[in-house]
Amino acid sequence: MSESINEYLQQDMECEGLLECIHGLKELDREVFVTLTGRAEPMTIDEIAEAVDRERSTAYRAVQRLLQSGFIQKEQVNYDQGGYYHVYHPTDPDQIADQMQRTLNDWYAKMGQLIGEFREKYDPEAIVDSPTDG
């Protein structure tokens, strides 16, 4: 069940709560992100899955959500004999914060527009002056 804005504001939120609040990410996504930020070197899907104690396919889905939201980056590592594999590392926190700020600003502007529409629709003076009120 979704919570109202007032309910969110009354909660003690942590910065990690922004992952769920702004991007709709899941607890596992946050766990993967925290795992990646705690490592000095990029990690493979297998390493991530082991670190969060999940199946490879489950970890892969979390990684894909984090990639889509821009929280992590993917790099290709080439073998000397041919072939390659991918590793993942967190995006620069300033880039993530800037994107979240832009999202919040867009949301704020949209809510302001909807509040203005609400005022126009339910303003008692507008209802009395309506041309349909004969």
Secondary structure in CASP SS format (residue, H / E / C, confidence):
PFRMAT SS
TARGET T0000
AUTHOR 0000-0000-0000
METHOD secondary structure of the structure
MODEL  1
M C 1.00
S C 1.00
E C 1.00
S C 1.00
I H 1.00
N H 1.00
E H 1.00
Y H 1.00
L H 1.00
Q H 1.00
Q C 1.00
D C 1.00
M C 1.00
E C 1.00
C C 1.00
E C 1.00
G H 1.00
L H 1.00
L H 1.00
E H 1.00
C H 1.00
I H 1.00
H H 1.00
G C 1.00
L C 1.00
K C 1.00
E H 1.00
L H 1.00
D H 1.00
R H 1.00
E H 1.00
V H 1.00
F H 1.00
V H 1.00
T H 1.00
L H 1.00
T H 1.00
G C 1.00
R C 1.00
A C 1.00
E C 1.00
P C 1.00
M E 1.00
T C 1.00
I H 1.00
D H 1.00
E H 1.00
I H 1.00
A H 1.00
E H 1.00
A H 1.00
V H 1.00
D C 1.00
R C 1.00
E C 1.00
R H 1.00
S H 1.00
T H 1.00
A H 1.00
Y H 1.00
R H 1.00
A H 1.00
V H 1.00
Q H 1.00
R H 1.00
L H 1.00
L H 1.00
Q H 1.00
S H 1.00
G C 1.00
F C 1.00
I E 1.00
Q E 1.00
K E 1.00
E E 1.00
Q E 1.00
V E 1.00
N E 1.00
Y C 1.00
D C 1.00
Q C 1.00
G C 1.00
G C 1.00
Y E 1.00
Y E 1.00
H E 1.00
V E 1.00
Y E 1.00
H E 1.00
P E 1.00
T C 1.00
D C 1.00
P H 1.00
D H 1.00
Q H 1.00
I H 1.00
A H 1.00
D H 1.00
Q H 1.00
M H 1.00
Q H 1.00
R H 1.00
T H 1.00
L H 1.00
N H 1.00
D H 1.00
W H 1.00
Y H 1.00
A H 1.00
K H 1.00
M H 1.00
G H 1.00
Q H 1.00
L H 1.00
I H 1.00
G H 1.00
E H 1.00
F H 1.00
R H 1.00
E H 1.00
K H 1.00
Y H 1.00
D C 1.00
P H 1.00
E H 1.00
A H 1.00
I H 1.00
V H 1.00
D C 1.00
S C 1.00
P C 1.00
T C 1.00
D C 1.00
G C 1.00
END
